[in-house]
Amino acid sequence: MDRKQLNLKLQALLSAQRLVRYQGIVVTVGSEGDFEQVCTQIEAICLDHDLWRQPGADGAPKIPCPRRAFMDSVFQPRPHALAILNPDDWMTHWPAPEQATFWNAVADAYGRHEILISIVATPPIRAQLRISFVEYSLSGLPVSVWLSRHQPVDHLKEVLA
């Protein structure tokens, strides 16, 4: 994966997305190797974000964490944007409907801080994301960006091209 191209695309996406109503962004990749590279780039460019890489660290909830407690932590008002790298760590024992509730809430989040989530796109994750998000591939990269179905993307044409 071209890290420079990934970095430029993610920076452009985040810059353009800060001006919109719906603030939930999900970045997916197809493999663990690509996931680590994406996470490294997100950490490098999201210095102004609260970053949750593992449960119980840097203000992230500990596990086990019921859906309600996790969602309260994610959606509580905060002065900075939030980046969650691999939310599967918290959702391990959640039934599918509770996971779907979380993803729907991220898609419907507006008027708050930005929520950026990075995850490996397994078939169950993709199926849940398709309910409330629209997938956009970042050209030339094995990365997809999922944005709320409610969000127009005219401002992102150059980024998504």
N, C-alpha and C positions, 0 to 999 in steps of 0.2 A: 504494500500500500504506500502511496506517495504521501508522506507525512506533511510535506509543505503544502500540497494541494488540499489535503484534509484540513489543515490549520486555517488556510485562507477561506475555505468554504464555511467552516464552522464559525469563524469570526464574522464573516459577512452575514450569515444566517442570524446569529445572535444580535448583531447590530441592528438589522432590519426588523427583527421580531420584537425588540424592546418597545416599539411604537404601536403595537397592536393590542387589541382588546383581550384575545384569548392567549394566555401566557404559557400553556403547557406544550412542551416539545419533547418528543421521544426520539432518540437516535438508536437505531438497531444495526447490528452486523450479523453475519451468518456463522462466524467461528470465534472460538475463544482467543485465538491469536490476534485476530482483527480487533476484538473487544479490548484487549489490553492496550493496543495502539491508540484506539479511540479514547479510552479513559485517560491515557497519558496526555493526549492533546487537549482534552477537556480540562484536565487539571492545570495545564500550562496556560490556557487562555481564559479560564474562569476564576481568576484570582480574586475577583470581587464577589464571588458566590460563596455561600455556605456549602461545604462539600461533605457529602456523606458517602464514604467509601466502604465502611464496615460498621456493623451494629455496635453501639456503645462508645464510638469514638467521635470526637469533634462535634459534639452536640446531637449526634444521631441517636435515635431510640435504641434501647437494648433489646435483645431477643430472649424469650419469646415476646412477640409484640402483636396483640390483637389488631385487627383492621382498624377499629375505631381509634385506638390510641395512635397508631401509625398515621392515619389520616389527620388527626388533630395536630400531630407534630409537623406534618408536611404543610398543612394549610393555615397554621397559626400565622398571624401577621409578623413579618420580619423585615428588617431594613435592607436586607440583601436578597438577591436571587438565590435559589436553591438548586444544587446539582446532586442527583442521586445516582451513584454508579452501582448498578446491579441490585435493584430492589427485591430480586428473588431471595436475597438473604433474609429479608423480613417477612416475605410472603410464603415461606416454605410450607407451613401447615395450614394455609388459608384454603378453604374450598373455592372452586372456580367462580361461583357467584360473588364471593367477597373480593376476589381479584378483579373481576369485571367491574364491580362497584368502584374500586380504586381507580382503574383506568378511565372510566367514565367521568369521575370527578376531576381527574387531571385534564381531560379534554374540555370540560366545561368551565375550568377555572378562568376567571377573568377579573380584571380590576385589582389584581394582587401582585405579588412578586412573581417573577418568572420561575417556572419549574422545569428543569432540564433533566431528563432521565436517559441513561444509557443502559442497554440490555442486549443480550444475545437473542436473536429472533428465532426462537423455537416455534414449531407449528402451533402449540397452544397459545403462546404469547401473540403471535401474528393474528390468530383467530379472535382473540380478545381485543386487540388494538383496532381491528377492522370495524368493530361496532361503532366506535366514536371518533376515530381518526382517519385521515387520508394519508396514504403512503406516497412519498416522493423520493426517487432515487437521486443521489448526488452523482452526476455524470462522471465517469472515469474512476469511481471509488466503489468499493463493496459496502457502501453505507447507505441506509435509508433514513429519511427524516419523516416522522409522523406528526401531522398538525391537526388540530381540531377540525372536525367537519364543518363547524360554524365559521371558520376563519378564511376569509378571502386571501388568496396568495398572489395577487397582482404585484405586490411590492417585492415579491421574492423571485420573479421570473429570471433575473440574472443569476441568482444564487443557485436555483434549481436547474438551470440550463447546463 
